[in-house]
């Protein structure tokens, strides 16, 4: 059995036979695990002896969550640029359906122009919950985080500005790129987020600019709903969100985690 180190990179993938595994990223290779996610979060890492090249497998979303919780307007600049309220005492809350998820390298499919004409990116740090929690104390909140990954909260901005709530504008299929992996043992409160569109930087922020702390957000949402292992908490986007069109390539890079790249198609 491998021992989960303080900082570890956990990936979920599908091999040529169609079988799905978790593994530990080791350079350009993956150490394949027989453990499932519930075992991994308990530090039960069973290496099955298979070492494969990272490029030889299909990378999947790093986790299968029961829910995707999104905290909005946690960065003052983004709140102002989208017509929201800055420096809220409580976050703007919405959920995304799991059907929105796509992995690193996946295609963001633009809906018909009859539905929306303004689809934008929002690069974010996402937390992956490691154990069940309800009414979590703020001082204990980070103990419930298994690791961090990257999320692109793709948004039909024209719909979120006109609909009474965000479900439609946030919930289209492929509007939830997540990945490429989970990194454990890093501090989520000081992570630089840089989003590029076709190689041009459009977002450059840091989680230390958030108006609400990550422990507060975890504690706050746990008073509303029970958090389950594998749940994804997207912590919000810095300013710079802008429209995307078919043919674009969008990459969200987060320091100490990696890069999440997706391709926009109609």
Secondary structure, 3 states (H helix, E strand, C coil): CECCCCCCEEEEEECCCCCEEEEEEECCEEEEECCCHHHHCCCCECEEEEEEEHHHCEECCCCCCCCEEEEECCCHHHHHHCCCCCCCCCCEEEEECHHHEECCCCEEECCCCCCCCCEECCEEEEEEECCCECCCCHHHHHHHEEEEEEEEECEEHHHHHHCCCCHHHHCCCCCEEEEEEEECCCCCCCCEEEEEECCEEEEEEEHHHCCCCHHHHHHHHHCCCCECCCCEEEEEECCCCCECCCCCEEEEEECCCEEEEEEEEC
